Every structure is written in C-alpha cells, then in structure tokens.
Amino acid sequence: MKKCYGFLMLFSFLSQLTFSQPKKEKTFEEIRKKYEMKTIDDISAMPDVRIFIRKAKDESNFSKLIQGYRDGRQFDLPHKINYADSAIAASIKYGTKDDISNDYLSKGIIYYFYHKNYKLALDQYLKAYEFSKRSDDQYLHHKVIYHLGVVKLHLGYYEEAQEHFDECVAYYGKKTEAKLHFNEKFNRKKAYLNSLHQLTVTCRYLKNYKKSDSLSQLGYDLTLKDDDFALEHSYFLKCRGISKFIKKDYSGAEADLESSLPVIVQRNDFAWASVVYYYLGKINEAQNDADKAILYYTKIDSIFEVHAFVLPEVYKSYNFLIEHYKDKDVKRQLYYTNQLLKADSLLTTNYAYLSSKLHRDFDRRSLVEEKERLEQVSKKKTVYAQFLAGLVLLVLIILVVRYRKDRKIKKQYLLLQKKLAEQSIAKGDLVIEEAPEYSIRKTFLTDEMARKITEKLKKFEDEHQFRKKGLTQHSTAVKLGTNSHYLSIYINENKGMNFNRYIAELRINYITNLLNTNNKYLHYTIEALAEECGIAARQNFSSLFYEINGIRPTDYIRNRKKELGLS
C-alpha cells in the first residue's frame, strides 16, 4: 500500500513538473512550415496563416506581416482581394518599392486569373511596372513584363506580346550556378513554363505554327510526369491538341484535349477550359457529330452565363448553335442569338482592338435583324422599336464623339499655330528656348566651357546636324569637341531637358516649321516626314509629334491643308 502511495506521489510530482513548464512559442518558420507546401487555394492552411499574422502584429514584425497577408492571399479563395489590399497597404507603409510592385502585381493576377477582368488587371500591372522599372530584382521585373504580355495577348497586340514573352523565356530559361532555395527554383521553373506556354499561344495566333508546335512539344516534355507542374503540363497538352486539330489529326487532337481538361477544370481556369471545349466542338463538327459538338458549345455558354466571360477565340460557337436550331427550335435560336449579342457587347468593351476583326467575320447588323425576325415569331415586337431607338442613340453618340474629337483637334491645331507664330525664329527653324535659371544647381560648368558648348551647339542647330539618324549623346559630344558628361550637364541646365528629349524637340520643331511654311511637305507621307527630320520609325515620329505638339501629324496636315484650301 505504501509502495502504491509512493508511486502516486512521484507521478503527481513529475506531472506537475512537466505540465508547469511554459509552453515554448513556435517561431515564424515553424508556423509557416505547416502550410507553405500546400496547394494554392487550400483553405485548410488558413488557421495557421491567421496565427502567423497575429504573431507578426503582436511583435510588430512588419516584414512578416507583409508575408502573412501574402500567404492569406494565396490560400483564402473567397477573400483573396481583401488580403491583396492588406498586403499592398502594409508594403506601402513598411516595405520597399519591390514589395509594393510585387503586391500590385499579385492583385492584378487575381483580377486576371480568378475574375477574368482584364481592365482591372491591367491597372494593377501598370502600377507594378512603375515600381519595378528601376528595380535590381530582375525576376520581379520580368514577372511584371510577363503579365503585361498576357494582357496584350488578350487585347490582340500579338507582336508586342511576343516580344514580352521572348524576353521572359530568355530570362527565366537562363541556367544559374547560384544555390537557390527549393521555392526559388520552383518559382523560376514555373515562370519559365508559363512564359513558354504564352509564347506558344502567341505564335499560333500569329500563324507561326512551326514555332508554336516546337514550343508546345518542349513544354510537354519538360512537364511530363511532374506533379508539381500538372497544370502547366495540361496547358501544353491543350496546345498540342489544337495543333493536331489544325493539321486535321482529329483523333489525336481529341485525345490530347480531353487529357488536358481535368486539371484545368479542377483549377477553375474557365478561360482555357472554354478554349478546350471549343476545339472539341470543332472536332465533332468536322466529323459531322452535331449532337456532341452542341454538348461542348453549351459548356462554353454555361461559362458565359456564370462568369460573364467569353474569349474571342470561342466566339463562333454561337454561330453553330444558332444555325443548328434555325427553323427547328425558335426559342433556342432566339436564346443563342441574344447570347451572341451579349457576348459581342462584352467583347467590344473588353477587346476594343479585336472588335474590328470580329465584325469582319460576323455581321452584327444581320444578326440583330435575325433577332428581330425571331422576336416577331415569338410575339416580342416591342424589341424592334427598342433596337431602332438604340441604333439611333448609338449613331448620335458616334456623331457627338466625332464632333468633340474634331473640336479638340481643331483647338490643338489653333494653339499650335499660335505657338508657331509667337516662337522666335532663326534661319527658318524653331529654336528651343534656354531654360530659366534654376535656383540651385547640383553641377556647374565653368563659364569658358559653357561658352564653347553654347557656340558649337548653336552651329549644330543652325546647320540642322540633328537630322542625322542614329545620333547619340556620345557621338554628338565628340562632334562638339567635348564629352558626354559636360554635354549632358549643359543641356540639362540650359535647355531644361535631357539629351534625347532635346534632339526629339529639335527634330519635331524643325519638321513642324517646314509643314507650316512650305506647302510641299504637306503632301509628304508620314514616313517621308520622319526621314526628313532624322527619326527612323513612323510610329516613333507620330508619338513624338503628338507628345510635343499636342496633335497627331495627320490631323495637323489635314487642318493645315483645309486652312490653305489645298484639300
């Protein structure tokens, strides 16, 4: 009995000793280790994420607080935007420019990937770009460039998008000898594969099928049997399937496209899912299986109904549905006609650049007329009057917009003419006025240096040496008998601008004066005018002319001809 009592006392003492020890608090690394390898949008990570954020707040550890909000943004699907906003606010208050850029970018990705709202996504990407322009973090800078490329691809600027993706593939594809953390290696490979996928799609849109096929096969091989990149593998499978469809290998195309679907659907990437459905529908169209084609095309309509989202690539699926139900089922025909009109309005809003291409392929007016006919059959005659009223309103809006635009151009033209009349003129050219004295200058030139550069720069302007193509600050400095540094200081202090802006203004002022004083130049092409003043590219010339004069060269020429009675 005594032995039993002694054992109980010992057990009680040891229990008190054990349980009275203060519980050791987990470190940030220990908390984060519990969830950092979980799949994106895995809500089960959030209890630990909230512990992480609470600890960061309690300890005023602001770098960890930013990280905590980012983790919330990654795993909490219903509240992604809230966590994104919190991360941005914390980065602005406590973080670096790179932090701010990163968090604006991530918010844009949410708008792009989850909401398919390209306008809001682009706004965030542009903010991210502003903060990343002078960043030493090239990984982040290229990440921003990649996402800008994605938006440009959707808006139809294929050549510009290709330049972005080429740059990203080259950067992320570089082999590095540095020892990277597992997460860094993973993120770098993911960025490379996503850039490769977007470049594949871009090349297909540009009808460079050989390059597109090569890239999709490379991506397929790199992701084969790699569970970490299952989604990327599905993207390349999709690309391969579309390529096989183009080559009329329908069985091979169907196999690849169907294999790509499960992961894409699981990740709720309804944009690419709709593309897969479209091509599966096209395959069955080609094989004369209308019922199966309709099955896939109605899935695209379901996505449009739920998410108010449709891609230009899948737009024509509605044409097939309308034609299929024509004279068979008026109610369905009318429904899909209305859906097509809704889709058209959405695309015109979100894809302004592509709308002209779409309307070349499909006559909206004839569709509206068909809609009216169907509504008459369905005893919905009032819609005809509504349509006419809308058409009249649309015409009025177009006329008002055009009138206001013409008034604005005319106003800019008159302002420029007034400016030209008031400008001091030397040897027939518009002179760039000396900049007013700055109250404080960071760098000074000696009076002798300034005098020599002034004389030589005046000769440079008077002899129109700025018209020579390919001018650089270095080559100009050599020609003037000075060096780039002194020339840069002089132009900044005395002209109030940098070298490139100075040359641009000389060239544009020169050609503007010619257009204003010599009628023959009013008949030159834009390319010829650019050549005349030493600017290599038409687009660059037009942009600089607008930036400096506030009016496009074509608008200026049109108004000048009209004023002179030459049009």
Secondary structure as UniProt FT lines:
FT   HELIX           2..19
FT   HELIX           28..33
FT   TURN            34..37
FT   TURN            40..41
FT   HELIX           43..45
FT   HELIX           46..58
FT   TURN            59..60
FT   HELIX           62..75
FT   HELIX           77..79
FT   HELIX           80..94
FT   HELIX           97..109
FT   HELIX           110..115
FT   HELIX           118..132
FT   TURN            133..134
FT   HELIX           138..155
FT   HELIX           158..172
FT   HELIX           182..205
FT   TURN            206..207
FT   HELIX           209..223
FT   TURN            224..225
FT   HELIX           227..229
FT   HELIX           230..246
FT   TURN            247..248
FT   HELIX           250..266
FT   TURN            267..268
FT   HELIX           270..286
FT   TURN            287..288
FT   HELIX           290..307
FT   HELIX           312..314
FT   TURN            315..316
FT   HELIX           317..325
FT   TURN            326..328
FT   HELIX           330..350
FT   HELIX           352..361
FT   HELIX           364..377
FT   TURN            378..379
FT   HELIX           382..422
FT   STRAND          425..426
FT   TURN            427..428
FT   STRAND          429..430
FT   HELIX           447..462
FT   TURN            463..464
FT   HELIX           465..467
FT   TURN            469..470
FT   HELIX           473..479
FT   TURN            480..481
FT   HELIX           484..495
FT   HELIX           499..517
FT   HELIX           519..523
FT   HELIX           526..533
FT   HELIX           538..549
FT   HELIX           553..564
//
